[in-house]
């Protein structure tokens, strides 16, 4: 039986598969962080990541995500929303953890 974080993660990736940027953004934390692997730059905050995602879904079609394993590193995340910690190309992995707004990266 999937936990709350896995359910939310599947919901968010389902939104990506449908090219529904707004649904993905609504489920993201205000301090979400992502990496644009093409330009190799960090996207920090829901505004920057959201703008990037809105532009991206206009350019791509037919995305299909498969989540094989979801693990929570902490019992809860800020406001119940996951943070993607790592993604490894050779072995897909999604780590979810709790972050304090006071931490700087």
N, C-alpha and C positions, 0 to 999 in steps of 0.2 A: 504494500500500500504506500503510495507516494506521500511524502511529507509536504508541508506548506511551501517550503522553498523549492522543492522539485516541481510542484504543481505550478507555482508562479514562473519558474524558469521555462517550463514547457509552454506556458501561456505566452510568454514574451517571444520565444523563438517561433511559435505559431504565428504571431503577429508579423515577424520578419518574413516568414514564408509567404504570407498573404500580401506583402508589401504595404502593411498597415503601420507606417511610422508612428502615427499618433497613439495607437494602442500600446506600442512598445515604450514610447516616451512617457505616457501616463503611468506606467508601472515602474519607471526608473526613479532612483533616488535623486534628489537635487544635486548631490555631489558625486554622481556617477562618473566613472572614468573608463575610457576605451582607447584603443590604439587603431589608428588608420595605418594598416600594414603596407599600403602602397607608398604613402608619403613618409612613413615611419615617424609619425608624430602623435603625441598624446592629445586626446580630446577630453577636456575636463569640464565637468558640470553639465547639467541637463540641457542648458541652452545650446552650448557648443556641440555636444553630442547629438542633440535633436536636430539642429540645423544640418549637420553632416548627414544624418540618417534620412531626413526629408529629401535632400539632394540625391542621395544614393539610390533610394527606391525609384526615382524617376529614370535611372540609368540601367537598372537591372531587372530581369524577369526570371521566373521559374526557379527561384531559390528553394531548396529543400534541406532542412536541418534535421539531423539525427542526434539525439542526446542518448548516449548509452549509459552513462554513469553520472549521477549528481551527488555530491557529498557536501554536507555543511560542516564548516570548520568551527562554527559557534552555534549555539542553540537558536539565536535570532539575529537578524540583520537590522540596520536602522530602518525604522518604519516598516519592517517586514519586507524589505526589498533587497534583492541580491546584488552583490558586487562581483563582477567577473574578475577573478584573481589571475588565472593563468589559462592559456590555451596552447597546447602543444600540437603541432602539425602531424607528427608521426603517430601520436597516441591521443586522440581527442579527450580532453579533460576540462571540466568546468568546476572550479572551486568557489564556494560561496563563503564569505566571512563577514563578520561584523567590523565596521570601521567607526572610529570616533571622528566627529567633525573637527576635533582639535588637532588631530594628527596631520602633519604636512608630508607630502610625498614629492 
